[in-house]
Every structure is written in structure tokens, then in C-alpha cells.
Amino acid sequence: MIFIFILYFTKSHYCIFILYTVLSYGRVYTNVTTAEGYQHLFTDLFNVVKNLTGQAIKFKHIDGSGIGCIVGDLDPAQAKGLGLFLHSKDSYRDWETHLKHIFKSCVVHFER
């Protein structure tokens, strides 16, 4: 488990917030640069988890329970690839709408 700490500075004071606990399920290093490549990457990643555990990953905004947030950097291809993967699971919503429900940008990448 990882605790995310945010240090907030103003001219007169600073605050530390503990936002939430993060459970890291996986980390992937890749040279993929296209949205379609990332879509395949997410498909393969979640299939590996399903094969190892015998259970498909659920997504809160699709299934009502499961993963509620996926954190990524601000790579447009990565975000679109995730959206396309989720659209393949639930074609009722377009890929952009899926991202609005689940994708959060990494604070470090956001502030760069």
C-alpha cells in the first residue's frame, strides 16, 4: 500500500493532506506510442490478471463495483488507449466518456 501525501504551500502556511491509499496492481514498461497499441496493452494486462486470478477485473462505472480510478500520465495515446479498451467492454459510452469516469492524471505529471 502507498499513501499519497500532498504538500500544499501558500505564502503564510503549508498543509499536508493524506488523500487516499493506493493499491498498485501492476506496472508496465513499454515502448508503445499509439492509442491502438495502448488499447492492446490494457487488453493483455487485464487478460493476464483474469488468467491468474480466475476473475475478470470489474470497473465501478461499468459494473457498479470494482476499480474506480486509474492513474496515468498525461500521454494522450495512453489515455485514449484506456478509453478504447473500456469502450470495448461497454460500447454504450464512447471512449472519452469512459475516461471522465475513471481516469485521473498523476499530480507530478500535471504540475510539469
C-alpha positions in Angstrom: 0.0 0.0 0.0 1.1 3.5 -0.8 -0.1 6.6 1.0 -0.4 9.7 -1.2 0.7 12.8 0.6 0.1 16.3 -0.9 2.1 19.2 0.5 0.4 22.5 -0.2 2.2 25.8 0.2 0.9 29.3 0.4 2.6 32.5 1.4 1.6 32.2 5.0 1.3 28.5 5.7 1.5 24.9 4.5 -0.7 21.9 4.9 -0.2 18.2 4.4 -3.1 16.1 3.2 -3.3 12.4 3.1 -5.6 11.8 0.2 -6.1 8.1 -0.1 -4.5 4.7 -0.1 -3.4 3.3 -3.4 -3.0 -0.4 -4.1 -0.7 -0.9 -7.1 -1.9 -3.9 -9.1 0.6 -3.7 -11.8 3.2 -1.6 -13.6 4.1 -1.9 -17.3 7.1 -0.6 -19.0 6.6 -0.2 -22.7 7.7 1.5 -25.9 4.1 1.7 -27.2 3.3 5.1 -28.7 -0.2 4.8 -30.3 -3.7 4.7 -28.8 -4.3 1.3 -30.5 -1.1 0.0 -29.0 -2.2 1.1 -25.6 -5.6 -0.5 -26.1 -3.9 -3.8 -26.8 -1.6 -3.3 -23.8 -4.6 -2.8 -21.5 -6.5 -5.7 -23.0 -3.5 -8.0 -22.5 -2.8 -6.7 -18.9 -6.4 -7.3 -17.8 -6.5 -10.7 -19.5 -3.3 -11.7 -17.6 -5.0 -10.7 -14.3 -8.1 -12.7 -15.3 -6.0 -15.8 -16.2 -4.0 -15.6 -12.9 -7.0 -15.0 -10.6 -9.8 -16.6 -12.5 -11.9 -13.4 -12.2 -12.4 -10.6 -14.7 -11.5 -7.1 -13.5 -14.6 -5.0 -12.8 -14.8 -1.3 -13.3 -17.0 0.7 -10.9 -18.6 2.9 -13.6 -19.4 -0.1 -15.8 -20.1 -2.9 -13.3 -21.2 -1.0 -10.2 -18.2 -2.2 -8.3 -14.5 -2.7 -8.9 -11.8 -0.3 -9.9 -12.9 3.3 -9.5 -9.8 5.1 -10.7 -6.8 4.5 -12.9 -3.9 7.0 -12.6 -1.8 7.7 -15.6 0.5 10.4 -17.0 -0.8 12.9 -19.5 0.2 10.9 -22.6 -2.8 11.4 -25.0 -2.2 8.0 -26.6 -2.2 6.2 -23.2 -5.4 7.9 -22.2 -7.2 7.2 -25.5 -6.0 3.6 -25.4 -7.5 3.1 -22.0 -10.7 4.7 -23.2 -10.8 2.5 -26.3 -10.3 -0.6 -24.1 -13.1 0.4 -21.8 -15.3 1.2 -24.8 -14.7 -2.4 -25.9 -16.1 -3.6 -22.6 -19.1 -1.2 -22.6 -19.9 0.2 -26.0 -22.8 2.2 -24.6 -20.4 5.0 -23.7 -17.8 6.5 -26.1 -14.1 6.3 -25.1 -14.0 9.9 -23.9 -16.9 9.4 -21.5 -15.2 6.3 -20.1 -12.2 8.4 -19.3 -14.3 11.0 -17.5 -15.5 8.3 -15.1 -12.2 6.5 -14.3 -9.0 8.3 -15.5 -7.1 10.7 -13.2 -3.8 12.3 -14.1 -0.7 11.9 -12.0 -0.1 15.0 -9.9 3.6 15.0 -10.7 2.9 14.9 -14.5 0.2 17.5 -14.2 2.5 20.0 -12.4 5.3 19.6 -15.0 
